[in-house]
Amino acid sequence: MVSPLLKAIGLTCLMMLHGPSMQGQGAVAAAHPIAVDVAKAILMQGGNAFDAAVATHFALAVVLPRAGNLGGGGFAVVRLSDGQALSLDYREKAPLAAQADSYIKDGSIIEGKSLHSLYASGIPGSVAGMWAMHDSLGSMPWMDLLMPAIELAEFGFPLTAIQALEINQLANTFRERNPQGAGPFTRGGWDEGSLFVQPDLAMTLRTIASEGPDGFYQGAVAEALVHRMREADQWFTTEDLLHYQPHWRQPLLTTYRGYDVVTMGPPSSGGVALIQMLQASERDGNRMQRHGSAAYAHDFTEICRLVYEDRALYLGDPSSMKLSTEALLDAGRLQDRFKAIPNFTSGKSMDLNLLIHKESEETTQLSIVDQQGHAIAITTTLNSSYGSKHWVAGFILNNEMDDFALSPGKPNQFGLVGFGVNAVGPGKRMLSSMTPTIASRSGHVMALGTPGGSTIITNVFQVLTNRLRYDMTLDEAVAKKKLHAQGWPDFLFVEADALSPFTKLCLRLRGHELKTRSQIGRFEAVEMIQSEARFHSSPDVSRQGDASGWPVP
């Protein structure tokens, strides 16, 4: 049986891409075509960008279970049509039982505890976050916004080939970690086009739809979570769930090439790092004038080295930071700091022996601009792909505790390092690289962001500068091959064909060690250009992504 929603929006079969971009009166970019169509349906019913974002966030929890979620968290950056900027922190937080040594035994990190066990999960923030968004900025009834996700869970949606492969490969893991069962995730034998039905998730979504966040943080769903945590010395408690609150925070603001840029502050490291990179790339004597040159790649690598050093030393939960964001972004400090960038030779990172970690598809991005001129960029996550693989009441739990600095100077799964400011502690929010961002000038509004773990920050920087400094179209800016550097490990990561053989040789002669990656990140971006009455959406077509724009009848 096909969902009534799928029939209504014409998705009786899954189309992987409707096309990279369209023109019209609104724009959406997301990591799954059904999620895009949910956003479109809400906007065409008269909802605003924030209604569409809430509905699509819940839809992604159904159709993109590797990253969309109820059991995770995220960040949202908002620009209202009058220019007002807001940011919402609904990041997961550590339970009260969490202590600095929770993942340490005999002086060493306990392997897998922060990634694969029930102790890997922080208190989820997504449901509370979406309620806060709806309560402050929404215009449609809450129930109406959840109905698409409910129908998709209840009636099912067709799996993509990649999803079928992933779930089949993880079936044994889900069985091992969920002896009580994990619904369709333990079945295996899925094929492309198989209808993936999630009745337990539908029931949980119906409860949330009728009771609001109390339907998740109290009542039967909360009881199921707390009961499950008995297996982990009551890692979560009723008190943990009751006390979870999202926070509207002051966004970070800067100007770049005449554009007002709005991005996310701590506990995201992304906004601070992005602004530092933008400022450094515009400093006197910068060598980034010619995109793709050896001078460009050298400057990029050395800027990243210093920015990720600040990330490791100074950023974490705002309550734990000894150096404020204002101090970290002080123009005088940055000027002095970036004077240290060598002109022709590779610099040296802090002396840390780190591991290289495979990039995970742990996050998902949603970007929307509506016809009123409102814009929103959301990045949400379970951390690893399919989170901890622990399942409760139809949804998968995050493994965000790995984003804390479990032991000072030791890397997490993405090779990122942290120190005491990001140490584990009760009630703390773990540091993140998520960087939802909006840039605007004189009727030109862009909302953008990307998944990619440690590569998120450098990806947002490159797409933003590609568009605003190097005069690429949005599609070109997103499609352009990427670079990544983070100081530890001390490599310049390069997508195939991002640099010419001659440029690579020049960089090696300067002392840089290059590593080729098949892909660095994947992007979702939208823009509105009022003077041309034009909206544009651009997903990264090299991944399962989709974007849509359309004329309003």
Summary of the structure (lengths in Angstrom):
residues: 553
radius of gyration: 22.0
end to end distance: 30.7
largest distance: 66.2
contacts: 2107
relative contact order: 0.18
helix: 38%
strand: 19%
